[in-house]
Amino acid sequence: MNGKNTIKAINTYATPVLTFSFRIEKWTPRDLENLQTKTKMLLTRCRFHHPLVAKEKLTLPWQMGGRGFIDITRLHDKQVKLLQTYFLNKQVMLPLHAAAVKADDRYTPLDLVCANENELATDEEYNNIKRQWSQKALHSQHPYDFSQKHVDVEASNKWLTSADLFAKTEGF
């Protein structure tokens, strides 16, 4: 398989298994970081990701010059917040949901009693990741080149979205 289809397959088939577990098991930020690190190590071992490439590039979308891999931490936060929002909105109409909200005081990953304190991560995080990438001493040349006025970012990244490269070639 080529690079884009490999990442798309991982995002499509492996990530939903994690998404289901986010509702049941409490994942700590350290657990999520360890899982993300193990995934990067596996991709590096299979030569899908070069060991010296900036780690931020892996989770950026193809249109921004990244590899398009789903950020597990961000996905976790999004899924938990969406379920919290669902329960909090339904508690007004359905007594079962209201009882679940009152009873869930740090028993499930949703923690519905304190749900209003958590904020949903926005797409601004991609800009923060890109900013971190551009502040690195060695890897900052690529984002700097794309920030020039005469560079068409979409046309420059077209080869990443066309899915013609093998994953090993794209990773290198």
C-alpha beads as a LAMMPS data file, in Angstrom:
LAMMPS data file: protein, C-alpha beads

172 atoms
171 bonds

1 atom types
1 bond types

-500.0 500.0 xlo xhi
-500.0 500.0 ylo yhi
-500.0 500.0 zlo zhi

Masses

1 110.0

Atoms # bond

1 1 1 0.000 0.000 0.000
2 1 1 1.088 3.531 -0.553
3 1 1 1.724 6.001 2.254
4 1 1 -1.576 7.835 2.247
5 1 1 -3.629 4.643 2.134
6 1 1 -1.576 3.107 4.955
7 1 1 -2.179 6.070 7.249
8 1 1 -5.825 6.166 6.172
9 1 1 -6.176 2.455 7.001
10 1 1 -4.676 2.986 10.459
11 1 1 -6.968 5.968 11.049
12 1 1 -10.013 4.052 9.778
13 1 1 -9.576 0.604 11.295
14 1 1 -7.302 0.879 14.360
15 1 1 -8.408 4.196 15.805
16 1 1 -12.110 3.288 16.339
17 1 1 -11.026 0.509 18.699
18 1 1 -9.365 3.164 20.850
19 1 1 -12.344 5.483 20.498
20 1 1 -14.606 2.850 22.029
21 1 1 -12.239 2.348 24.966
22 1 1 -12.181 6.086 25.732
23 1 1 -15.769 5.792 26.979
24 1 1 -15.083 2.853 29.273
25 1 1 -11.564 3.096 30.619
26 1 1 -9.915 6.116 32.203
27 1 1 -6.884 7.065 30.154
28 1 1 -4.337 9.301 31.821
29 1 1 -2.397 11.813 29.731
30 1 1 0.701 9.716 30.339
31 1 1 -1.049 6.588 28.994
32 1 1 -2.077 8.457 25.862
33 1 1 1.425 9.854 25.401
34 1 1 2.957 6.375 25.816
35 1 1 0.541 4.965 23.241
36 1 1 1.388 7.752 20.813
37 1 1 5.119 7.127 21.375
38 1 1 4.768 3.384 20.809
39 1 1 2.845 4.058 17.608
40 1 1 5.587 6.380 16.357
41 1 1 8.222 3.797 17.263
42 1 1 6.340 1.114 15.340
43 1 1 5.972 3.386 12.322
44 1 1 9.689 4.198 12.536
45 1 1 10.617 0.525 12.799
46 1 1 8.562 -0.234 9.683
47 1 1 10.170 2.787 7.962
48 1 1 6.882 4.651 7.585
49 1 1 8.249 7.501 9.681
50 1 1 11.858 8.714 9.647
51 1 1 13.414 8.804 13.145
52 1 1 14.865 12.297 12.644
53 1 1 11.673 13.934 11.378
54 1 1 9.888 16.352 13.696
55 1 1 7.260 14.518 15.714
56 1 1 4.742 17.314 15.033
57 1 1 4.745 16.489 11.330
58 1 1 3.115 13.092 11.902
59 1 1 -0.194 14.461 13.208
60 1 1 -0.556 17.451 10.901
61 1 1 -2.960 17.030 7.961
62 1 1 -1.528 16.410 4.494
63 1 1 -2.693 19.828 3.353
64 1 1 -0.370 21.416 5.933
65 1 1 2.612 19.261 4.967
66 1 1 2.109 16.548 7.567
67 1 1 1.389 12.829 7.357
68 1 1 -2.281 12.889 8.403
69 1 1 -2.059 10.531 11.380
70 1 1 -4.784 11.077 13.986
71 1 1 -3.483 12.534 17.251
72 1 1 -4.671 10.086 19.906
73 1 1 -4.653 12.610 22.759
74 1 1 -6.742 15.072 20.801
75 1 1 -9.138 12.310 19.722
76 1 1 -9.546 11.206 23.347
77 1 1 -10.347 14.710 24.544
78 1 1 -12.811 15.242 21.714
79 1 1 -14.670 11.963 22.287
80 1 1 -14.959 12.495 26.035
81 1 1 -16.202 16.068 25.604
82 1 1 -18.767 15.058 22.956
83 1 1 -20.190 12.363 25.242
84 1 1 -20.261 14.762 28.165
85 1 1 -22.163 17.256 26.040
86 1 1 -24.611 14.555 24.963
87 1 1 -25.395 13.492 28.542
88 1 1 -25.649 17.044 29.814
89 1 1 -28.063 18.003 27.021
90 1 1 -30.218 14.887 27.461
91 1 1 -30.498 15.136 31.253
92 1 1 -33.142 17.845 30.895
93 1 1 -35.509 15.621 28.911
94 1 1 -34.766 12.127 30.194
95 1 1 -34.677 11.168 33.887
96 1 1 -32.307 8.257 33.211
97 1 1 -29.698 10.625 31.827
98 1 1 -30.225 13.005 34.757
99 1 1 -29.653 10.148 37.208
100 1 1 -26.502 9.111 35.344
101 1 1 -25.164 12.669 35.488
102 1 1 -25.828 12.934 39.236
103 1 1 -24.287 9.538 39.965
104 1 1 -21.126 9.924 37.877
105 1 1 -18.704 11.619 40.225
106 1 1 -15.358 10.408 38.852
107 1 1 -16.637 6.859 38.300
108 1 1 -16.334 6.910 34.516
109 1 1 -13.957 8.740 32.187
110 1 1 -16.767 11.217 31.477
111 1 1 -16.886 12.549 35.076
112 1 1 -20.264 14.135 34.403
113 1 1 -20.470 16.042 37.691
114 1 1 -17.431 18.159 36.747
115 1 1 -18.051 18.086 32.978
116 1 1 -18.635 21.811 32.592
117 1 1 -15.061 22.570 33.695
118 1 1 -13.534 20.837 30.678
119 1 1 -13.279 22.634 27.364
120 1 1 -13.244 20.995 23.954
121 1 1 -10.009 21.345 22.053
122 1 1 -10.323 23.450 18.930
123 1 1 -8.716 23.308 15.523
124 1 1 -6.405 26.053 16.759
125 1 1 -4.244 23.215 18.104
126 1 1 -3.081 22.441 14.571
127 1 1 -1.733 25.967 14.389
128 1 1 -0.001 25.459 17.746
129 1 1 1.562 22.225 16.493
130 1 1 2.684 23.957 13.327
131 1 1 4.106 26.812 15.429
132 1 1 6.072 24.323 17.557
133 1 1 7.353 22.703 14.378
134 1 1 8.474 26.041 12.965
135 1 1 10.370 26.937 16.158
136 1 1 12.705 23.961 15.981
137 1 1 16.266 24.715 14.961
138 1 1 16.690 21.999 12.349
139 1 1 13.148 21.317 11.174
140 1 1 11.965 24.907 10.909
141 1 1 13.161 25.349 7.320
142 1 1 10.216 23.456 5.822
143 1 1 7.464 25.507 7.547
144 1 1 9.459 28.674 6.900
145 1 1 9.593 27.949 3.187
146 1 1 5.831 27.361 3.139
147 1 1 5.181 30.670 4.884
148 1 1 6.679 32.659 2.002
149 1 1 4.197 34.664 -0.077
150 1 1 5.322 33.220 -3.413
151 1 1 4.793 29.583 -2.299
152 1 1 1.512 27.850 -3.083
153 1 1 1.092 25.513 -0.098
154 1 1 -1.726 23.512 -1.666
155 1 1 0.227 22.843 -4.871
156 1 1 3.398 22.094 -2.898
157 1 1 1.630 19.448 -0.800
158 1 1 -0.341 17.965 -3.702
159 1 1 2.128 15.106 -4.026
160 1 1 1.310 14.058 -0.440
161 1 1 -2.423 13.876 -1.112
162 1 1 -2.208 12.116 -4.468
163 1 1 -1.297 8.787 -2.799
164 1 1 1.317 7.792 -5.344
165 1 1 4.249 7.267 -2.963
166 1 1 5.015 4.211 -0.917
167 1 1 4.954 4.796 2.839
168 1 1 8.692 4.128 3.135
169 1 1 9.493 6.683 0.433
170 1 1 7.200 9.298 1.929
171 1 1 8.618 8.681 5.410
172 1 1 12.146 9.106 4.158

Bonds

1 1 1 2
2 1 2 3
3 1 3 4
4 1 4 5
5 1 5 6
6 1 6 7
7 1 7 8
8 1 8 9
9 1 9 10
10 1 10 11
11 1 11 12
12 1 12 13
13 1 13 14
14 1 14 15
15 1 15 16
16 1 16 17
17 1 17 18
18 1 18 19
19 1 19 20
20 1 20 21
21 1 21 22
22 1 22 23
23 1 23 24
24 1 24 25
25 1 25 26
26 1 26 27
27 1 27 28
28 1 28 29
29 1 29 30
30 1 30 31
31 1 31 32
32 1 32 33
33 1 33 34
34 1 34 35
35 1 35 36
36 1 36 37
37 1 37 38
38 1 38 39
39 1 39 40
40 1 40 41
41 1 41 42
42 1 42 43
43 1 43 44
44 1 44 45
45 1 45 46
46 1 46 47
47 1 47 48
48 1 48 49
49 1 49 50
50 1 50 51
51 1 51 52
52 1 52 53
53 1 53 54
54 1 54 55
55 1 55 56
56 1 56 57
57 1 57 58
58 1 58 59
59 1 59 60
60 1 60 61
61 1 61 62
62 1 62 63
63 1 63 64
64 1 64 65
65 1 65 66
66 1 66 67
67 1 67 68
68 1 68 69
69 1 69 70
70 1 70 71
71 1 71 72
72 1 72 73
73 1 73 74
74 1 74 75
75 1 75 76
76 1 76 77
77 1 77 78
78 1 78 79
79 1 79 80
80 1 80 81
81 1 81 82
82 1 82 83
83 1 83 84
84 1 84 85
85 1 85 86
86 1 86 87
87 1 87 88
88 1 88 89
89 1 89 90
90 1 90 91
91 1 91 92
92 1 92 93
93 1 93 94
94 1 94 95
95 1 95 96
96 1 96 97
97 1 97 98
98 1 98 99
99 1 99 100
100 1 100 101
101 1 101 102
102 1 102 103
103 1 103 104
104 1 104 105
105 1 105 106
106 1 106 107
107 1 107 108
108 1 108 109
109 1 109 110
110 1 110 111
111 1 111 112
112 1 112 113
113 1 113 114
114 1 114 115
115 1 115 116
116 1 116 117
117 1 117 118
118 1 118 119
119 1 119 120
120 1 120 121
121 1 121 122
122 1 122 123
123 1 123 124
124 1 124 125
125 1 125 126
126 1 126 127
127 1 127 128
128 1 128 129
129 1 129 130
130 1 130 131
131 1 131 132
132 1 132 133
133 1 133 134
134 1 134 135
135 1 135 136
136 1 136 137
137 1 137 138
138 1 138 139
139 1 139 140
140 1 140 141
141 1 141 142
142 1 142 143
143 1 143 144
144 1 144 145
145 1 145 146
146 1 146 147
147 1 147 148
148 1 148 149
149 1 149 150
150 1 150 151
151 1 151 152
152 1 152 153
153 1 153 154
154 1 154 155
155 1 155 156
156 1 156 157
157 1 157 158
158 1 158 159
159 1 159 160
160 1 160 161
161 1 161 162
162 1 162 163
163 1 163 164
164 1 164 165
165 1 165 166
166 1 166 167
167 1 167 168
168 1 168 169
169 1 169 170
170 1 170 171
171 1 171 172
